[in-house]
Amino acid sequence: MDTAETAETADTSAAAARTTGPVGETGPPRAGRTRNSLFWAMLVAGGGTLGGFVSQFPYGLLYVGVLVVLAAAGLGAAVAGSFWNRAGAATLVGFGTMALGLFAGSNLNESYLKVLGDRVDAVVAESREYTNSAGDTRFYCRVVEPSGESHELDAIRNCYAQVAPGGHVVLFKDRLGGLDPWMETTDSRALDPVGLGTTGGLFVLIGGTMFTAGQRRRSDAAVDQERLRRRGRARRPRR
């Protein structure tokens, strides 16, 4: 074997070593694995957040937002569990993404309207409880602006029993007209730290879990080898 062949063999061995996983199977390079893990982490956590926010819009977008959240949860669980063989991470990502969509919807809606919305005074014309077709008890408010424009709000828009008919409230209205107003009894634009903290914590938890699972992904061969080792230890006779 001449010098050129020897150098080529060494280069091939070095390349194989760089692409070898922790148990000897061939896998993506470290930089590529990091980018791929980060991509899935942001896609799943971002999808759950986006779906929750979209569900706050009227015109049937509630169902679109719910579908986006469910798709993000299912996709994240499938990738972490089936492709990366991390069952624990798959369970956490699946349920956590659905919880993220639930919290992100109302909290981002409130934050957006309070920070960027127009402040308008209004009077409560009617407030009452009612029972829907599913048997759930809801609260309903009809508020009227000085211009005569009225809005029908529910608990999603912060309509509760704290304001009697004739009471003064403040509406924070979407300047683009896409979202229904957010109702408050004061004109404070202070945000809910607990709600935003919960939303941010769930986002970090899901993204971090997905990223860690991607960095510690295992091939099917590695899982089979681990099962064989465990069975071998379990069947080892006692002395």
Secondary structure, 3 states (H helix, E strand, C coil): CCHHHHHHHHHHHHHHHHCECCCCCECCCHHHHHHHHHHHHHHHHHHHHHHHHHCCCCCCHHHHHHHHHHHHHHHHHHHHHHHCCCHHHHHHHHHHHHHHHHHHHHHHHHHHHHHHCEEEEEEEEEEEEEECCCCCEEEEEEEECCCCCEEEECHHHCCCCCCCCCCEEEEEECCCCCCCCEEECCCCCCCCHHHHHHHHHHHHHHHHHHHHHHHCCCCHHHHHHHHHHHHHHHCCCCC
